[in-house]
Amino acid sequence: MQENIHNIYHLNMEKLFTEDEAYELVNLFHAVTSKAKVSINGLNSKLEHYKNQPKEADEIQLELNVQIQKWSDKVRRLGGIPLALFKVKIPAQHGFFTWEFPSVEIIFTAK
Protein backbone atom coordinates (compact mmCIF):
# COMPACT_ATOMS: atom_id res chain seq x y z
CA MET A 1 0.00 0.00 0.00
CA GLN A 2 1.41 3.37 -1.04
CA GLU A 3 1.08 6.24 1.39
CA ASN A 4 -0.06 9.64 0.23
CA ILE A 5 2.67 12.08 1.12
CA HIS A 6 2.19 15.77 0.51
CA ASN A 7 5.06 18.19 0.48
CA ILE A 8 5.14 21.32 2.52
CA TYR A 9 7.29 24.03 0.96
CA HIS A 10 9.30 26.82 2.53
CA LEU A 11 7.30 30.04 2.17
CA ASN A 12 10.03 31.64 0.01
CA MET A 13 10.40 28.61 -2.29
CA GLU A 14 8.43 28.42 -5.53
CA LYS A 15 7.81 25.04 -7.09
CA LEU A 16 6.43 24.60 -10.60
CA PHE A 17 3.57 22.12 -10.75
CA THR A 18 2.38 19.86 -13.55
CA GLU A 19 -1.33 19.76 -14.32
CA ASP A 20 -1.71 16.46 -12.44
CA GLU A 21 0.12 17.87 -9.41
CA ALA A 22 -2.02 21.01 -9.56
CA TYR A 23 -5.19 18.91 -9.44
CA GLU A 24 -3.81 17.06 -6.42
CA LEU A 25 -3.22 20.44 -4.79
CA VAL A 26 -6.79 21.48 -5.54
CA ASN A 27 -8.00 18.59 -3.38
CA LEU A 28 -5.88 19.90 -0.51
CA PHE A 29 -6.85 23.53 -1.12
CA HIS A 30 -10.51 22.49 -1.14
CA ALA A 31 -10.20 20.82 2.28
CA VAL A 32 -8.24 23.72 3.80
CA THR A 33 -10.55 26.31 2.29
CA SER A 34 -13.77 24.54 3.34
CA LYS A 35 -12.69 24.70 6.98
CA ALA A 36 -11.46 28.28 6.69
CA LYS A 37 -14.64 29.43 4.96
CA VAL A 38 -16.84 28.16 7.80
CA SER A 39 -14.72 30.02 10.34
CA ILE A 40 -14.43 33.21 8.28
CA ASN A 41 -18.14 33.30 7.43
CA GLY A 42 -19.00 32.83 11.11
CA LEU A 43 -16.74 35.70 12.08
CA ASN A 44 -18.19 37.91 9.33
CA SER A 45 -21.69 37.23 10.66
CA LYS A 46 -20.55 37.99 14.19
CA LEU A 47 -18.87 41.18 12.98
CA GLU A 48 -22.12 42.29 11.32
CA HIS A 49 -24.00 41.64 14.57
CA TYR A 50 -21.53 43.76 16.61
CA LYS A 51 -21.03 46.54 14.04
CA ASN A 52 -22.42 49.15 16.45
CA GLN A 53 -20.14 48.03 19.29
CA PRO A 54 -16.65 49.18 18.26
CA LYS A 55 -14.69 47.35 20.98
CA GLU A 56 -16.28 43.98 20.21
CA ALA A 57 -16.15 44.63 16.46
CA ASP A 58 -12.41 45.38 16.65
CA GLU A 59 -11.74 42.12 18.51
CA ILE A 60 -13.76 40.14 15.97
CA GLN A 61 -12.00 41.91 13.09
CA LEU A 62 -8.61 40.95 14.56
CA GLU A 63 -9.67 37.30 14.80
CA LEU A 64 -11.02 37.48 11.26
CA ASN A 65 -7.66 38.79 10.04
CA VAL A 66 -5.88 35.96 11.89
CA GLN A 67 -8.11 33.32 10.25
CA ILE A 68 -7.55 34.81 6.78
CA GLN A 69 -3.78 34.87 7.39
CA LYS A 70 -3.85 31.23 8.56
CA TRP A 71 -5.62 30.22 5.35
CA SER A 72 -3.12 32.18 3.28
CA ASP A 73 -0.14 30.63 5.10
CA LYS A 74 -1.49 27.08 4.63
CA VAL A 75 -2.00 27.69 0.91
CA ARG A 76 1.56 29.05 0.59
CA ARG A 77 3.06 26.10 2.47
CA LEU A 78 1.30 23.74 0.07
CA GLY A 79 2.84 25.60 -2.89
CA GLY A 80 0.05 27.96 -3.95
CA ILE A 81 -0.03 31.75 -4.10
CA PRO A 82 -3.18 33.40 -2.69
CA LEU A 83 -4.61 35.91 -5.17
CA ALA A 84 -7.74 36.80 -3.21
CA LEU A 85 -9.73 35.18 -0.46
CA PHE A 86 -10.37 31.58 -1.61
CA LYS A 87 -8.62 32.14 -4.98
CA VAL A 88 -5.19 30.60 -5.59
CA LYS A 89 -2.51 30.75 -8.27
CA ILE A 90 -0.54 27.53 -8.79
CA PRO A 91 2.85 28.10 -10.49
CA ALA A 92 3.50 25.95 -13.57
CA GLN A 93 6.03 25.66 -16.37
CA HIS A 94 5.30 28.43 -18.93
CA GLY A 95 2.47 29.96 -16.89
CA PHE A 96 0.20 29.18 -13.97
CA PHE A 97 -3.06 27.53 -13.01
CA THR A 98 -5.79 29.42 -11.18
CA TRP A 99 -8.24 27.78 -8.78
CA GLU A 100 -11.14 29.39 -6.94
CA PHE A 101 -13.26 27.79 -4.22
CA PRO A 102 -15.58 25.87 -4.52
CA SER A 103 -14.58 24.74 -8.02
CA VAL A 104 -12.72 21.49 -8.62
CA GLU A 105 -11.41 22.82 -11.93
CA ILE A 106 -8.28 24.83 -12.67
CA ILE A 107 -7.61 27.28 -15.49
CA PHE A 108 -4.21 27.51 -17.20
CA THR A 109 -2.82 30.89 -18.18
CA ALA A 110 0.34 31.04 -20.28
CA LYS A 111 3.08 33.54 -19.46
Secondary structure, DSSP 8 states (H G I E B T S, - for coil): ----------TT------HHHHHHHHHHHHHHHHHHHHHHHHHHHHHHHTTT-HHHHHHHHHHHHHHHHHHHHHHHHHT-EEEETTEEEEEETTEEEEEETT-S--EEEE-
